[in-house]
Amino acid sequence: MRDQQWLNAALGSLLGGPFADMPQTSPIAIGYGRAAKNRMGSIRLHKGVSSILINPLLTSPEVPEVVVLSVIAHELAHYAHGYGSHTPRKYPYPHRGGVVEKELQRRGMLAQSRLADTWLNMHWQKHYETCRPAAAAKAKTVSALDAYWANRQGRSMARDEQFLQSLSDRLAQRCGLAPLSAVWLYAGSRHKYSSYRKHLPDAPIEVHPLLAHTSVPGAVLEFEVCYWFARRHVGKSSRLIYVCLAGWGLEAEYQAAMQWRSRCWNALLARQRRAGR
């Protein structure tokens, strides 16, 4: 059973192993926090102690041990970067630029983190619904996707993951580039952007599921995918990304996507927040 003693031992194994060279600028305590759908763990500095809280739904034996260890390692990476600790802050943002993934890679834990991410993507939703059926039912009732698209008079959400990957493959061929995998993001309230990609060579493009509906213009999805092709090709410069897309004959898609995002994206996110997802 993953009780407090087990949790202390798990933390100790990481501090004595992959994170053995990490300066401990404040004492580290670990425990279980509140059950949540989208947050697996957190860390904060309180009264001089760095407190790591783990989602108690991870205590189930159905959840692989590597998932819990990866969650703890993720919070320790934040600690090492000066978030939730007295360590001088290394980065202005806790996640931007893939800094956590790079820290885990440096400490030899990236493979475990990817295994954990794969399990969470495939099984977490069902596990959450099993453990908290009442909360899951309520979340489904007020789901932003359901609430928003219910007013669309029967239109179906037809863009599945196979569609998204086929789109990515087709656009990569059109641009003469190596393909990237593309998946629908497991989105929570903190996801404000329409797509994401971690700073790792084989990381997938993760597209916000609010774009899955067929009423969202196809040019928007094409832009989201090609944006990451261009960013991989020329870096983060908006000007260079635009030049790159124009060179691939995607200027019309760029303009259409920019117009749609300025008109619709923030309103769609606001509907999502009001629906309580």
N, C-alpha and C positions, 0 to 999 in steps of 0.2 A: 504494500500500500504506500502511495506517495504522500506520506504525512510530513510534518514539519521536520522530523529527523532526516527523512529522505531528502528533503529540499536542502537542508543545511549541508548534507553530504555532497549533493550535486554541485552546489556552489563551491564547496571546498575543492572538489575535483577539478573544476575549471580554474580556480585561483592557483591551484598547485600544479596545473598543467599548462594549457595554452596561454593563460594570462599570468603566468608566474613572474614575468618580468615587468608587469604593470605596476607602477608606483601606487600604493594605496594611501591617498591623501586624506581619506576619511574612512571610519569603520563602515563595513558593508553588512547590512542585515537583509534577510530574505523572508518572505512569507506569502500567504495567499491573500489576494484582494477580493474584489467583487467579480461575479460572473458577468461576462460581457460578450457580445457577438463579434465585435471587430477589433478588440484590443487583447492581445495575448499577454502583455506584460508592460510594466512601467518602472521608472526609477525617479526618485526625487530626493533632494537633500533636506532633511528636517532635523533641527536641533543638533546639527553636526554629524548626523548619521545618514549615510546613503541607503535608502530603503528601496529594495526591489520587491515589487508585488507581481505575483503570477496569477493568471486567470485560473480559478479553482476548477473549471471544467477540464483542465489538462490533467487532473489527478486520475481520471479514468484509465484503467489498463488498456482500453481500446486505443488510446492515444500513444503512439510510439514514443519511447523514451527520448529519442533523438529530437523530437519536437520540443519537449520541455527544456532539454539542454541547449538547444538553439535559441530559444526565447531568453534564457538566462544569459547566454553569450551575447546576444543582441544588446541587452541592457548593460552588460559589462563594457561593450564597445562604446556605448554612450558615456559611461563612467570614465573610460580612458580618454575620451575627447573633451571632458570637462562639463558634461551634462549630468546633473545629479551628484556632483562630487566637488571637492575643493581643487581639483586639477585645473590648471589654467586652460581656458577654452581654446581648442585648436581650430575650430571651424565656426563660421557665423550661423550655420544651420545644422540641425542634428542629422538630417538625412540627405540633404541636397548634394548632388555630385557623387552619390553612391559611396559615401565615406564609411558607412557601417560595413557594407559588403567588402570594401577594400581592407578594412581592419580585420574582418574575419578571414579573408584570404591570407593576409600576412601571418595570421596565427594558426593557419592550417585547418580552419573550421568552415570554409566556404562550402565544401562538399556536403557536410552535415546540414548546413543551412538550406541548401537547395533541396535536399531530401525532405526536410521539414516543410519547406514551402510547397513542394509537390503534394505532400500528404494533406496539408491544410487546404490547398486549392481543390483537391478531389473529395475530401471527406468532412471538412469542418462544418459546412452548412448542415449536413445530415446529423452530425454529432450534436451540434447545438440544438437542433430541433428535437432530438431524442432526449437531451438532458433538460431542456427548458421548453416543453411543448406549449405552455400558455404564452410565454413571451414570444416564441417563434410564430405562433398563430396571430398574435397581435401585430407583430412586425409585418407579416404577410398582408394583413388586412389594410394597414396604412402604408404599404410599400410605395415609395415614390414612383417607381415604374408602373405599378398597377394603378395608382391614383391618377397619374398623368395620362397614361394611355387608355384608361377606361373611358375617357371623354372623346376618344378618337373614332368612335362608332364602328367598332369591330375590326379595325385594321390589326393585322397580326404582326408580332415581333419576329420577323422571319430571318434576321441576320444572326445565324449561330456561329460557333467557332470555326466550323468548316468553311463557311462563307468568308470569314475574316482572313483565314490562312490562305485561301485561294486568291483573295484580293491582293494580299502581300506578295504572293508568288508571281502573280501577273504583273504587278507594278515593278517588282525587281527585274523581271525579264525585260520590261519596257525600258527601264533605265539602264540596263546592262550591268546590274549589280548582283552581288551575292545575296540570296534571300535571307530574310529574318523571320523567325517565328512570330506570330501575332495571336494574342489571346484577349478575351474580355477580362478586364480588371475586376478583382473582387473588391468592390468599392465601398468605402465607409464615408462618414461625414467629413473626414479630413481631406478627402481627395477632391481638390478644387479644379484640377486641370483635366482637359479632355483626353489626354493620353500621357503615358509615362514609359520610361525605359531606364533600367539600371545601368550604371557605368561598368559593364562587363562585356567582353567580346561577344558572347553568345546569349546575352540576355534578350528576352522577347520584348516586343512592343506590346504594352498593356493599354488597351483602349477602354475608356469609360463606358459602362453598359448603357448609359443614357443615350448613346449613339447607336444602339443596336436596332432601334425601330426603323422601319422602312420609310417613315415620313421624314427622317433626317436625310438631307440631300446626299447622294452618293459622292459628290465632290468633297464633302466634309470628311468622309472616311478616307478617301484617296489622299487628301492632304495630310491627315493624321499619320498615315503610314509613311508617306513620302517625306514628311518632315523629319522623321527619324532616319530615313535613308540619307537625306541631305546632311543632317547633323553628324552622322557617322562619317560622312565624306569630307565636310569642311569645318566642323566644329560648331560652336554655339552662336556665332555671329548671325544676327537676323538678316543683315544685308547679304552676307555670303549664302545663307540658306535660300533667300529669295532668288539670287542669281543662279544658284544650282538648280532650283526647281524650274525656273524659266528656261534654262538650258536643256532640261529634259522635256520641254513642251508642256509644262504643268502650270503655266501662269494663270490660265483661266480657272483651274481648280483652286489655286491659291486665293484668287480674288473672291471666288464664290464662298470659300470656307471662311475667309475673314469677314465677309458680310454676314454670313449666317451666325458666326460666333458673336459678333457685336450685337446682333438683334436678339438672339435666342438663348445663348449658353447660360448667362447669369440668371435669366428668368427661369430656366430649367432647373438649375441648381437650387434656386430659391424655392421652387415647388417641391423639390426633393427634401429640403430641410423642413418645410412646413408639414410635409407628410410624415415626418418623424423617422425616416429611415436611418 
